[in-house]
Amino acid sequence: MDALTIALVGNPNCGKTALFNQLTGARQKVANYAGVTVERKEGEFAAPSGRRVKVMDLPGTYSLDAMGPDEIITRDVCLGRRAGEAMPDLIVCVADATNLRLHLRFVLEVKRLGRPMVLALNMMDAAIKRGIRIDRVALSRELGIQVVETVAVKANGAAELVTHLDRTAGDTAADAASVPEDLHAEVRRILGAAVVMPSRTSRVDDALDRVFLQPVLGPAILAIVMFIVFQAVFSGAKPLQDGITALFDYLGAQATQHMPQGLLQSFVRDCLIGGLGSVIVFLPQILILFFFILSLEESGYLPRAAFLLDKPMSKAGLTGRSFIPLLSSFACAIPGIMATRSIHDMRDRITTILIAPLMTCSARLPVYALLIGAFVPEHAVAGILSFRGLVLFGLYLAGIVAGLLVSLVITLTRKDKAEHPLMMELPSYRLPNARNLAIGLMERAKIFMRRITGTILAANTILWVLTTFPSPPKGATGPAIDYSLAGLVGHALHPVFAPIGFNWQICVALIPGLTAREVAVSALGTVYSVSAGNEDAASAQLGHLISGQWTLATALSLLAWYVFAPQCMSTLAVIRRETNSWKMVAVTAGYLFALAYIASFVTYQIVSRL
């Protein structure tokens, strides 16, 4: 029998991706559609007869009306209009059996395409528990298409669908002319003919929603949930990150021990091993963040969190879906930007990506700690609050306020003034499926490693060359970096940064600091020839040294710079991959550098005069 290509379509939260995982398991690949950032999933499996079935998991959408890239891609792939994309032999429309009133409308839209299709009634076990009786024969007759039952989260839950696919030729098109114009009326007619609903179908859901969506208690619970997520990403990842750091330190030491001194040793230790380690160290945060996101999404709570926050965030031009990506950016902008994939509206997604780097990530803390410790006096405010702690809080607050203002400006200046309301289904509460979580985490790990590693290694190679060549002349004094290309660039940049109080040493430190913000501290230590037995001692020695050489205006100016400046190549690399656009990278880096320079200039000039 010939191979079969099928496309899975359906509303968000219908269990489509769980069904895809059930059918394909680990035999799947994830990429982006050409020219856009919409995720593309493909996999395959062998039916009992040996027939090969290729499965495409198309973007979840509530409608095929061309409002955004998700709807356009789903419609065009189904109709074979997308260049380079094979038209599926059969469309499998997945619907939540517990919520057919909503999902049947989309089924009728798909039927209008006139393509061969089958309806997969998913979550049939939940429908039966709730007392929902579906006459499958009558439903098939009223729709004019084949109807099968699935329970995607259970083993062999897709057996009936697989049997149907094994014997279908995929050549029976749906009768598109039989779909009336008034879809809502048609849905009501079909439900009356084929579905019997109990008087109350979701007592548990209603009871939980009375708590989780209560105007006062709901936001309080959400704050607790987000605190747990934030702490887990920020603190829970630290042991794993320490382990990764120790591993790459060990590999670097082995390279030093078993390779002769010279350029090759430096390149392998500092660029290859060190560069790869600087990327992989973010992986625990990525996995912990997505574990919570996937768990909250599968449980049905994530859409409710977006619903709670939609109204307050809309005042800044955002939606509730932006909350978790922005919150996670306080740990690291990389997982935060990757988490914007949960935002279906492309305008809101781009806006969230643009402002995510303004959230104060953990990589800024070494710089903040160095400068606050060296220049901010330690005394109590009101007898209980630390003045240094208040300064640190002010830096965090500055990033948040700046992000909201930038979002508001983007909203006021963009050409598309149309209202795109947050439209989502509040699905039933359910326990997350361990298999789906494992597959989802594996996908995210592969995406992260594949899309980031090459770019960062290339950037590290360039920076290694800049900080290594040329070598200092014989008899030269001072750090080697002063004679390198990076040192020459630092001296050349000094006139540009002098108005904001930066000396040439700071300019030099900014160059290797582009790989990651926290590298600036060690770079400053290198420039000032600071060496100590451990990092804490080196930081303390550096703090004492700069407190005697820098003015307070310079220190505060550098703090202002780090609130805004995009000193992180990893973040820019993720923006490139997630937006599929170098223009967005340029826009992000450009406006952040402009904000950083203006903020530093104002800070330096005011403090100098005071």
C-alpha positions in Angstrom: 0.0 0.0 0.0 1.3 3.5 -0.8 2.6 5.8 1.9 0.1 8.2 3.4 0.7 11.9 4.4 -1.7 13.3 7.0 -2.1 16.7 8.6 -3.3 17.1 12.2 -5.4 20.3 12.7 -7.5 21.6 15.5 -8.1 24.3 18.1 -5.5 24.9 20.8 -5.9 22.6 23.8 -7.7 19.9 21.8 -4.9 17.4 22.5 -3.6 17.6 18.9 0.1 17.6 20.0 -0.5 14.8 22.5 -2.0 12.8 19.6 1.0 13.7 17.4 3.3 12.4 20.2 1.2 9.3 20.6 1.5 8.5 16.9 5.2 9.4 16.2 6.9 9.2 19.6 10.5 10.2 19.3 10.4 9.9 15.5 9.8 13.5 14.9 11.6 16.7 13.9 10.9 20.3 14.7 11.8 23.3 12.5 10.3 26.6 11.4 8.3 27.1 8.2 10.4 28.9 5.6 10.3 32.7 6.0 8.3 32.7 9.3 8.8 31.8 12.9 5.9 29.4 13.1 6.9 26.0 14.4 6.7 23.0 12.1 6.5 19.5 13.4 6.8 16.3 11.3 7.1 12.7 12.2 6.2 9.3 10.9 5.1 5.8 12.0 4.4 2.4 10.5 0.9 1.1 10.6 0.3 -2.6 11.4 0.3 -3.5 7.7 3.7 -1.9 7.3 2.3 1.2 5.6 4.4 4.3 6.2 2.4 7.3 7.5 3.9 10.8 7.5 2.3 13.1 10.1 2.3 16.9 10.0 1.3 18.7 13.2 0.0 22.0 11.9 -0.3 25.1 14.1 -3.3 25.1 16.5 -5.9 27.8 15.6 -9.5 28.7 16.3 -10.3 29.7 12.8 -8.9 29.4 9.2 -9.6 33.1 8.6 -6.3 34.7 7.7 -5.7 36.8 10.9 -2.2 35.6 11.4 0.6 33.3 10.2 -0.8 30.3 12.1 -4.1 30.4 10.3 -2.5 31.2 6.9 0.0 28.3 7.2 -2.6 25.8 8.4 -5.0 26.7 5.6 -2.3 26.9 2.8 -0.7 23.6 3.8 -4.1 21.8 3.8 -4.7 23.2 0.3 -1.2 22.6 -1.1 -0.6 26.3 -1.7 2.7 26.5 0.2 5.8 26.2 -2.0 7.9 23.3 -1.0 5.2 21.7 1.1 3.5 18.5 0.0 -0.3 18.6 0.2 -1.5 16.1 2.7 -3.5 13.1 1.5 -5.8 13.3 4.5 -6.7 15.9 7.1 -7.3 14.6 10.6 -9.3 17.2 12.4 -8.9 16.8 16.2 -11.7 18.0 18.5 -12.1 17.9 22.3 -15.1 15.6 22.9 -15.9 17.5 26.1 -16.3 20.8 24.3 -17.9 20.1 20.9 -19.9 23.3 20.9 -16.6 25.2 20.3 -14.7 22.7 18.3 -17.3 21.7 15.8 -17.3 25.2 14.3 -13.6 24.7 13.3 -14.5 21.2 12.0 -17.0 22.8 9.6 -14.5 25.4 8.5 -12.0 22.6 7.6 -14.8 20.7 5.8 -15.3 23.8 3.6 -11.8 23.2 2.2 -13.2 20.2 0.3 -10.3 18.0 1.2 -10.4 14.4 2.4 -10.7 14.4 6.2 -11.6 12.5 9.2 -12.7 13.7 12.7 -10.8 12.4 15.7 -13.0 12.8 18.8 -10.2 13.2 21.5 -10.6 13.0 25.3 -13.5 10.5 24.9 -12.7 9.1 28.4 -13.3 12.5 30.0 -16.5 13.0 28.0 -17.8 9.7 29.2 -17.0 10.5 32.9 -18.9 13.8 32.6 -22.0 12.0 31.3 -21.7 13.4 27.7 -23.3 10.9 25.3 -22.1 11.2 21.7 -23.9 9.2 19.0 -20.9 8.7 16.7 -23.0 7.2 13.9 -25.3 10.2 13.9 -22.4 12.6 14.2 -20.7 11.0 11.2 -24.0 11.2 9.2 -24.7 14.8 10.1 -21.1 15.9 9.3 -20.7 13.7 6.2 -17.3 12.5 7.3 -15.8 9.5 9.1 -15.6 9.9 12.9 -13.1 8.0 15.2 -12.4 8.1 18.9 -9.1 8.8 20.5 -7.6 9.2 24.0 -4.2 10.7 23.1 -2.7 10.6 26.6 -3.2 6.8 27.1 -1.3 3.9 25.6 -3.0 2.7 22.4 -5.3 5.6 22.7 -5.0 6.2 18.9 -5.5 2.6 17.9 -8.8 3.3 16.1 -7.3 6.2 14.2 -4.3 4.1 13.1 -6.6 1.3 11.9 -8.6 3.9 9.9 -5.4 5.3 8.4 -4.1 1.9 7.5 -7.1 1.1 5.3 -8.0 4.6 3.9 -6.9 5.6 0.4 -7.3 9.3 1.4 -9.2 10.1 -1.8 -12.7 10.8 -0.5 -13.1 14.6 -0.2 -15.5 16.2 2.2 -18.6 17.8 0.6 -17.7 21.5 1.0 -21.0 22.6 -0.6 -23.0 21.0 2.2 -21.7 23.5 4.9 -24.2 26.3 5.5 -23.1 29.9 5.9 -24.3 30.2 9.5 -21.8 27.9 11.3 -23.1 28.6 14.8 -26.6 27.5 13.7 -25.2 24.4 12.0 -23.3 23.5 15.2 -26.4 23.8 17.3 -28.3 21.6 14.8 -25.6 18.9 14.8 -25.3 18.9 18.6 -29.1 18.5 18.9 -29.0 15.5 16.6 -26.0 13.6 17.9 -25.0 14.8 21.4 -26.8 14.6 24.7 -25.3 16.9 27.4 -25.9 16.4 31.1 -27.3 19.3 33.1 -23.8 20.1 34.5 -20.8 18.9 32.6 -17.9 20.3 34.6 -18.6 20.6 38.3 -14.9 20.2 39.2 -13.9 22.8 36.7 -16.5 25.2 37.9 -15.5 24.7 41.5 -11.8 25.2 40.7 -12.5 28.3 38.6 -14.4 29.9 41.4 -11.1 29.8 43.3 -8.5 30.4 40.6 -10.4 33.1 38.7 -11.8 34.9 41.8 -10.8 38.6 41.5 -8.7 38.7 44.7 -7.7 35.2 45.4 -7.0 34.3 41.8 -4.2 36.9 41.3 -2.8 35.9 44.7 -2.6 32.3 43.8 -1.0 33.2 40.4 1.6 35.3 42.2 2.5 32.2 44.4 2.6 30.0 41.3 4.9 32.4 39.5 7.1 32.8 42.5 7.6 29.1 42.6 8.4 29.0 38.9 10.8 31.9 39.2 12.6 30.5 42.2 12.9 27.1 40.5 14.3 28.6 37.3 16.6 30.9 39.3 17.6 28.7 42.2 16.7 25.2 41.2 19.0 25.3 38.1 22.0 26.5 40.1 23.3 23.1 41.2 23.0 21.8 37.6 24.6 24.9 36.3 27.4 24.6 38.8 27.9 21.0 37.7 28.1 22.0 34.0 30.5 24.8 34.9 32.7 22.4 36.9 32.6 19.9 34.0 33.8 22.5 31.4 36.4 23.9 33.9 37.7 20.3 34.2 37.8 19.9 30.4 39.6 23.2 30.1 42.1 22.1 32.7 42.6 18.9 30.8 43.2 20.8 27.6 45.8 22.9 29.5 47.5 19.9 31.0 47.7 17.7 27.9 48.3 20.3 25.2 51.4 22.4 24.8 51.1 26.1 25.6 50.4 28.2 22.6 47.6 29.5 20.4 46.0 26.1 19.8 45.7 25.4 23.6 44.2 28.9 24.1 41.7 28.4 21.3 40.6 25.0 22.5 40.4 26.0 26.2 39.0 29.5 25.9 37.1 29.5 22.7 35.8 26.0 22.0 35.4 24.5 25.5 34.8 27.8 27.2 32.4 29.0 24.5 30.4 25.8 24.4 30.2 25.8 28.2 28.9 29.4 28.2 25.9 28.2 26.1 25.2 24.8 27.7 25.1 26.4 31.2 21.7 27.9 30.2 20.2 24.5 29.4 19.0 23.7 33.0 17.1 27.0 33.1 15.6 26.2 29.7 14.4 22.7 30.8 13.1 23.8 34.2 11.2 26.7 32.7 9.6 24.6 30.0 8.8 21.9 32.5 6.6 24.3 34.3 5.2 25.9 31.2 4.3 22.6 29.7 2.9 21.3 33.0 0.8 24.5 33.5 -0.4 24.3 29.9 -1.4 20.6 30.0 -3.1 21.1 33.4 -5.3 23.9 31.9 -4.0 26.6 34.3 -1.8 28.5 31.9 -4.8 29.9 29.8 -6.4 31.0 33.0 -3.2 32.9 34.1 -3.2 34.7 30.8 -6.9 35.5 31.3 -6.2 37.0 34.7 -3.4 39.2 33.5 -4.7 40.2 30.1 -6.5 43.4 31.2 -3.7 45.0 33.3 -1.1 44.1 30.7 -3.2 45.5 27.9 -2.7 49.0 29.2 1.0 48.7 28.1 0.1 47.1 24.8 0.7 43.5 25.9 -1.5 40.5 26.6 -1.7 38.0 29.4 0.4 35.6 27.3 3.4 37.8 27.6 3.6 37.4 31.4 5.4 34.2 31.8 8.1 34.9 29.1 8.8 38.3 30.7 8.9 36.8 34.2 11.3 34.1 33.2 13.5 36.7 31.6 14.5 37.8 35.1 16.4 34.6 35.3 17.7 34.7 31.7 16.3 36.3 28.6 17.1 33.3 26.5 14.4 30.9 27.9 12.1 34.0 28.2 12.4 34.7 24.5 12.0 31.0 23.6 8.8 30.9 25.8 7.2 33.6 23.5 6.3 30.7 21.2 3.2 30.4 23.4 2.0 33.8 22.1 0.0 33.2 18.9 -0.4 36.8 17.9 2.8 37.7 16.0 2.6 41.4 16.9 2.4 40.6 20.6 5.1 38.0 20.3 7.6 40.4 18.6 6.8 43.1 21.2 7.5 40.7 24.0 10.8 39.6 22.4 11.9 43.2 22.0 11.4 44.1 25.6 12.5 40.8 27.2 16.2 41.8 27.3 15.2 44.8 29.5 14.1 42.5 32.4 17.1 42.3 34.8 18.6 38.8 34.2 20.9 37.0 36.7 23.9 37.7 34.5 23.8 41.4 35.4 24.1 40.6 39.1 28.0 40.2 39.2 28.4 43.6 37.7 25.7 45.1 40.0 27.3 43.4 43.0 30.8 44.7 42.1 29.7 48.3 41.6 27.2 48.5 44.4 29.7 47.0 46.8 32.5 49.4 45.8 30.5 52.6 45.6 27.3 52.4 47.6 27.6 52.7 51.4 26.2 50.0 53.5 23.7 51.4 56.0 20.2 50.8 57.1 17.2 52.8 55.8 14.3 53.2 58.3 16.3 50.9 60.6 15.5 47.7 58.7 16.1 48.1 55.0 19.5 47.8 53.3 20.4 50.8 51.3 22.4 48.6 48.9 19.3 46.4 48.6 17.2 49.4 47.7 19.6 50.4 45.0 19.5 46.9 43.5 15.7 46.9 43.7 15.8 50.3 41.9 17.8 48.7 39.0 15.3 45.9 38.7 12.4 48.4 38.7 14.1 50.6 36.1 14.2 47.6 33.7 10.5 46.8 34.3 9.4 50.4 33.8 11.5 50.8 30.6 10.0 47.6 29.2 6.5 48.8 29.8 7.3 52.2 28.2 8.9 50.6 25.2 5.9 48.3 24.7 3.6 51.3 24.9 5.7 53.2 22.3 5.6 50.2 20.0 1.8 49.9 20.3 1.3 53.6 19.6 3.7 53.6 16.5 2.9 50.4 14.7 0.9 50.6 11.5 -1.6 47.8 12.4 -4.0 49.5 14.7 -6.5 46.7 14.5 -7.6 45.2 17.9 -6.5 41.6 18.3 -8.3 40.5 21.4 -7.0 37.6 23.4 -9.1 34.7 22.3 -8.6 31.4 24.0 -10.5 28.4 25.4 -10.4 27.7 29.1 -9.9 23.9 28.9 -10.8 21.3 31.5 -8.4 20.8 34.3 -6.3 17.6 34.0 -3.1 16.0 35.2 -0.1 16.6 32.9 1.0 13.5 31.0 4.6 12.4 31.9 5.3 11.1 28.4 4.2 14.4 26.7 6.3 16.4 29.2 9.4 14.3 28.4 9.0 14.6 24.7 8.3 18.3 25.0 11.5 18.9 27.1 13.5 16.8 24.7 12.3 18.9 21.8 13.2 22.1 23.6 16.7 20.9 24.4 17.3 19.9 20.8 16.1 23.2 19.5 18.2 25.2 22.0 21.4 23.3 21.3 20.9 23.2 17.5 20.0 26.9 17.1 22.4 28.5 19.6 25.6 26.6 19.6 26.9 27.4 16.2 26.2 31.2 16.5 27.9 31.5 19.9 30.9 29.5 18.9 31.4 31.7 15.9 31.0 34.8 18.0 33.5 33.5 20.6 36.0 32.7 17.9 35.8 36.3 16.7 36.2 37.7 20.2 39.1 35.3 20.9 40.9 36.6 17.9 40.3 40.2 19.0 41.6 39.6 22.5 44.6 37.4 21.5 46.2 39.1 18.5 48.7 40.7 18.1 50.9 39.4 20.9 52.6 42.0 23.2 56.1 43.1 22.0 59.1 41.9 24.0 59.6 43.9 27.1 56.1 45.2 27.1 54.5 46.0 30.5 50.9 45.8 31.5 48.2 43.2 30.5 48.5 41.5 27.1 44.9 42.6 26.3 46.2 46.2 26.1 48.2 45.4 23.0 45.5 43.2 21.3 43.0 44.2 18.7 40.5 44.5 21.5 42.8 46.9 23.3 43.3 49.0 20.2 39.5 49.1 19.7 39.1 50.0 23.4 41.4 53.0 23.0 39.7 53.9 19.7 36.2 53.8 21.4 37.3 55.9 24.3 36.4 59.2 22.7 32.9 57.9 22.0 32.3 56.7 25.6 34.1 59.5 27.3 31.0 61.7 27.5 29.4 59.0 29.7 32.4 58.6 31.9 33.9 55.4 30.6 37.7 55.1 30.5 39.5 52.9 28.0 39.7 50.0 30.4 35.9 49.9 30.6 35.7 50.1 26.8 38.0 47.1 26.5 36.0 45.1 29.0 32.8 45.8 27.1 34.2 43.8 24.1 34.6 40.3 25.6 31.6 41.2 27.8 29.5 41.0 24.6 29.5 37.2 24.9 27.8 37.5 28.3 27.3 40.3 30.7 29.0 38.7 33.7 32.2 38.3 31.6 32.8 42.0 32.0 33.9 41.6 35.6 36.6 39.1 34.7 37.5 41.2 31.7 38.0 44.2 34.0 40.1 42.1 36.3 42.3 41.2 33.3 42.6 44.8 32.2 43.6 45.9 35.7 45.9 42.9 36.1 43.9 41.6 39.1 44.7 38.1 40.1 43.6 36.1 43.2 43.2 32.6 44.3 39.4 32.6 43.9 36.7 34.6 42.2 35.4 36.2 45.4 38.9 37.4 46.3 39.5 38.7 42.8 36.2 40.6 42.9 37.0 42.1 46.3 40.4 43.2 45.1 38.9 44.7 41.9 36.2 46.5 43.9 38.8 48.1 46.1 41.0 49.1 43.1 38.2 50.7 41.1 36.8 52.5 44.1 40.1 54.4 44.3 40.4 55.1 40.6 36.8 55.7 39.4 34.5 58.5 40.3 31.0 57.8 41.6 29.6 59.3 38.4 31.5 56.7 36.4 30.3 53.8 38.5 26.6 54.9 38.4 26.9 55.5 34.7 28.1 51.9 34.2 25.2 50.7 36.3 22.8 52.6 34.1 24.5 51.2 31.0 24.0 47.6 32.2 20.3 48.2 32.9 19.7 48.6 29.1 22.7 47.6 27.0 22.3 44.2 25.1 25.7 42.9 26.4 24.8 39.3 25.6 25.4 37.6 22.2 23.4 34.6 23.3 20.3 36.7 23.6 20.8 38.3 20.2 21.4 34.9 18.7 18.1 33.6 20.1 16.3 36.7 18.8 17.7 35.9 15.3 16.5 32.4 15.5 13.1 33.1 17.0 12.2 35.9 14.6 14.1 34.6 11.6 15.2 38.2 10.9 18.5 40.0 11.2 16.4 43.2 11.0 14.9 42.4 14.4 18.3 41.8 15.8 19.5 45.2 14.5 16.4 46.9 15.9 16.7 45.3 19.3 20.5 46.0 19.6 20.1 49.5 18.2 17.3 50.7 20.5 18.9 49.1 23.6 22.3 50.6 22.9 20.6 54.0 22.3 18.7 53.7 25.6 21.9 52.6 27.4 23.9 55.5 26.1 21.3 58.1 26.9 20.7 56.8 30.4 24.4 56.7 31.1 25.0 60.2 29.7 22.2 61.7 31.8 23.4 59.8 34.9 27.0 60.8 34.4 26.4 64.4 33.6 23.9 64.9 36.6 26.1 63.1 39.1 29.2 64.9 38.0 27.6 68.3 38.4 26.2 67.3 41.8 
